[in-house]
Amino acid sequence: MTQADRTRLRELAKKQLEIANSPENQARVALWRRHHKFQGERPPIHIELGTFEKEIIEPLLVCEGAEARGLERKMLCLFTNQELFGDDRAVPDYLPVHQQCHMQLFGCTIGRTMAKDSIGHQFQHVVHDLKEDFAVFEEESNLLIIPGISDEYRAEMADLLGDILPIKCVMNSLGASPTQHVVHMMGMEHMFFAMYDYPDLFKRMMDRIAEEYVRYFKLLESEKALLPTDGCEGLTQGSFCFWDPPENPNDLKTTDLWGYLDSQETVGLSPEMFHEFIFPAYQKIAAVYGRLSYGCCEPVDTFWDDLQTLGNLKKVSISPWCNEEFMAQQLRGKDIIYYRKPSPNYLGVGEILDEDGFRAHIAHTIKTARGCHLEIAQRDVYTVSRSPAKVRRYVEIIREEIDRHWQE
């Protein structure tokens, strides 16, 4: 690493630590903690940078070496939201290093055939007939657990940044998306037909997926590979894990942590079929978590009769396809966060922000969700026309509408 690259990274470390220790950042941390205890005075706002990171971060990169440039990108992503967008993402006072843990379900490698000159692709399915190929689901999953940080990397970071910014091994929330695995393994069409052709086998397949997830999470527990999810760690689908620190961080249980579930692929099912074929497996996985965040883009109102029975449900996704009014009625006065994901079209389409259109859109959410514990997370934006100012104005409009409507 060149001296110039070292100097740049050390400057960024000092900047990150300064922001992390600032009163403004500490106020953000306190806001998130109150919010997750259902005591927040206003909805927190987060703009998910990752999907359009290239437009914002790459122009800021200075380092020349590949390793230095990767670390520079990582550090910039930690405080760019606060510095350029003005949202409520909090900045940690350490450099996070994610623990390497992974489950390869049933040991299956799912290949993809890519479309020419496109991101479009087709999965290479390993199940073509559920009855004939059911042996796939009798295999055990490959589990990878590499806890901690290597001594080599720790020494390298200590030499580079240790006198400024400590490094910390972290993990995000536990997460499972069982029906996504099913679609990757057999395809959407075969998934729906299999429920009709082989109902008992389909239920057994879903139960096997749940068994493997539970086995994986419990192995993390027994191997002492679980880490706290009580701060800036990612809570899947664009949120954060802020919670009270665990009493015994060296002996964590899965029930001490945040977990995540979704089932976007079953949006075409009736509530009755979801209840019969899908929900039992989801119940089994959800029971392992301490606190559950549920849902991605699927309209959760369709299956709310089932989802509301999950006793540890603390956050539920209200996507652009969800019935906002119905879910507000269901969540009002309850200790479950109304996790609203506005339409990405306002921020992600066109060079000029349609301020009037977006103002009406977000005002509707804020007024609808009064009496609920609202959180606003903008996801699925893949371009902002290379304009941080556009994103900042977007956040300003949300804040203006919160001030105007939240306490009415």
BELKA-V637962 format. One record per pair of residues at least 24 apart in sequence whose C-alpha atoms are under 7 Angstrom apart, sorted by the first residue. I is the first residue (numbers start at 1). J is the second residue. D is the distance in whole Angstrom. If there is no record, write none. Layout:
I&J&D + I&J&D
//
This chain:
1&65&7 + 1&68&7 + 5&63&5 + 5&64&7 + 5&68&6 + 6&160&7 + 9&72&6 + 10&161&6 + 13&164&7 + 13&165&6 + 14&164&6 + 16&79&7 + 17&93&5 + 17&165&7 + 19&91&7 + 20&91&5 + 20&92&6 + 20&93&5 + 25&90&6 + 25&91&7 + 28&88&6 + 28&90&6 + 29&90&6 + 32&242&6 + 33&242&5 + 33&243&6 + 36&242&7 + 36&243&7 + 38&335&6 + 38&373&6 + 43&374&5 + 43&375&5 + 43&376&7 + 44&88&6 + 44&375&5 + 44&376&6 + 45&87&6 + 45&88&5 + 45&375&6 + 45&376&5 + 45&377&6 + 46&87&6 + 46&88&6 + 46&89&6 + 46&376&6 + 46&377&5 + 46&378&6 + 47&87&7 + 47&377&6 + 47&378&5 + 47&379&7 + 48&238&6 + 48&378&6 + 48&379&5 + 51&380&7 + 51&381&6 + 51&382&5 + 52&381&7 + 52&382&5 + 52&383&5 + 55&386&5 + 56&386&6 + 56&388&7 + 84&388&6 + 84&392&7 + 85&388&7 + 85&391&6 + 85&392&4 + 85&395&7 + 86&392&6 + 86&395&7 + 87&395&6 + 90&232&7 + 92&232&6 + 94&165&6 + 94&166&5 + 94&167&5 + 94&168&6 + 95&165&7 + 95&166&6 + 95&167&5 + 95&168&6 + 96&167&6 + 96&168&5 + 96&169&6 + 96&170&6 + 97&167&7 + 97&168&6 + 97&169&5 + 97&170&6 + 98&169&6 + 98&170&5 + 98&171&6 + 99&146&7 + 99&147&6 + 99&148&6 + 99&169&6 + 99&170&6 + 99&171&6 + 100&145&6 + 100&146&5 + 100&147&7 + 101&144&5 + 101&145&4 + 101&146&6 + 102&143&6 + 102&144&5 + 102&145&7 + 103&141&7 + 103&142&6 + 103&143&5 + 103&144&6 + 104&141&6 + 104&142&5 + 104&143&6 + 105&141&5 + 105&142&7 + 106&136&7 + 106&137&6 + 106&139&5 + 106&140&5 + 106&141&4 + 106&142&7 + 107&140&7 + 107&141&5 + 107&142&5 + 110&184&7 + 110&185&7 + 123&184&6 + 125&184&7 + 125&185&5 + 125&186&5 + 125&187&7 + 126&185&5 + 126&186&6 + 127&185&6 + 127&186&5 + 128&186&6 + 130&194&7 + 137&205&6 + 137&208&7 + 141&212&7 + 143&216&7 + 147&225&6 + 170&227&6 + 171&227&6 + 171&233&7 + 172&229&7 + 172&233&5 + 172&234&5 + 172&235&6 + 173&229&6 + 173&234&6 + 173&235&5 + 173&236&7 + 173&257&7 + 173&258&5 + 173&259&5 + 173&260&7 + 174&258&6 + 174&259&4 + 174&260&6 + 175&259&5 + 175&260&4 + 175&261&6 + 176&260&6 + 176&261&5 + 177&261&6 + 177&262&5 + 177&263&6 + 178&209&7 + 179&263&6 + 179&265&6 + 180&265&6 + 203&277&6 + 206&278&7 + 206&281&6 + 207&281&5 + 210&281&5 + 210&284&6 + 210&285&6 + 213&285&7 + 214&285&6 + 217&254&7 + 221&252&7 + 221&253&6 + 221&254&6 + 224&251&7 + 226&252&6 + 228&257&7 + 229&257&6 + 229&258&6 + 236&260&6 + 237&296&7 + 238&377&6 + 238&379&7 + 254&288&6 + 254&289&6 + 254&290&7 + 255&288&6 + 255&289&5 + 255&290&4 + 256&290&5 + 257&289&6 + 257&290&5 + 257&291&6 + 258&289&6 + 258&290&6 + 258&291&5 + 258&292&6 + 259&289&5 + 259&291&6 + 259&292&5 + 259&293&6 + 260&292&6 + 260&293&5 + 260&294&6 + 261&293&7 + 261&294&5 + 261&295&6 + 262&294&6 + 262&295&4 + 262&296&6 + 263&295&7 + 264&296&7 + 264&297&6 + 264&298&5 + 267&298&6 + 271&302&6 + 271&303&5 + 275&306&7 + 301&327&6 + 315&339&6 + 325&368&6 + 328&368&7 + 328&369&5 + 328&372&7 + 331&372&6 + 332&371&5 + 332&372&4 + 333&371&6 + 333&372&6 + 336&373&7 + 337&373&5 + 337&374&6 + 337&375&7 + 338&372&6 + 338&373&6 + 338&374&5 + 338&375&6 + 339&374&6 + 339&375&5 + 339&376&6 + 340&375&6 + 340&376&5 + 340&377&6 + 341&376&6 + 341&377&5 + 341&378&5 + 341&379&7 + 342&378&6 + 344&378&7 + 344&379&7 + 344&380&6 + 344&381&6 + 347&381&7 + 347&384&6 + 348&381&5 + 348&382&6 + 348&383&5 + 348&384&5 + 351&385&5 + 353&390&7 + 359&397&6 + 362&398&7 + 363&401&6 + 366&402&7 + 366&405&7 + 366&406&6 + 367&405&6 + 367&406&6 + 370&406&6
//
